Amino acid sequence: MNTPTTVRRRLEHVQAIIDTATEHIDSPGDEYALTRAQGLLEQTFADLDDFESDQNADSNSDE
């Protein structure tokens, strides 16, 4: 089962790949693709934060 922690680790790995690729941009198309990927990654991190926050709120309301 994928936990939020596992997903976060995978996203951090993808972030490292994007950061490395950004250093080797060869064309405007590359730059656009990496910028788009970075934006999607940031949104996914934010969604994951929201999910974890909701999970914590739900577990606290069960007590």
C-alpha positions in Angstrom: 0.0 0.0 0.0 1.2 3.5 -0.8 1.2 5.8 2.2 1.5 9.5 1.9 5.1 9.2 3.1 6.0 6.8 0.3 4.3 9.1 -2.2 6.2 12.1 -0.8 9.5 10.3 -1.2 8.7 9.5 -4.8 7.8 13.1 -5.5 11.0 14.3 -3.9 12.9 11.9 -6.2 11.1 13.3 -9.2 11.9 16.9 -8.0 15.6 16.0 -7.9 15.4 14.7 -11.5 13.6 17.9 -12.6 16.2 20.0 -10.9 19.0 18.1 -12.6 17.3 18.3 -16.0 16.8 22.0 -15.6 20.6 22.5 -15.5 20.8 21.0 -19.0 18.0 22.7 -20.9 18.8 22.7 -24.7 15.7 24.3 -26.1 12.6 26.5 -25.3 10.5 23.3 -25.5 12.6 21.7 -22.8 12.3 24.7 -20.6 8.5 24.8 -21.1 8.2 21.0 -20.3 10.3 21.3 -17.2 8.4 24.4 -16.0 5.1 22.6 -16.5 6.4 19.5 -14.7 7.6 21.6 -11.8 4.2 23.3 -11.5 2.4 20.0 -11.5 4.8 18.6 -8.9 4.3 21.6 -6.7 0.5 21.2 -7.0 0.8 17.5 -6.2 2.9 18.3 -3.0 0.2 20.8 -2.0 -2.6 18.2 -2.6 -0.6 15.7 -0.6 -0.3 18.2 2.3 -4.1 18.8 2.1 -4.8 15.1 2.2 -2.5 14.5 5.2 -4.1 17.5 7.0 -7.6 16.1 6.3 -6.5 12.6 7.5 -5.1 14.1 10.7 -8.3 16.1 11.3 -10.4 13.0 10.7 -8.3 11.0 13.2 -8.5 13.7 15.8 -12.3 14.0 15.5 -12.6 10.2 16.1 -11.1 10.5 19.6 
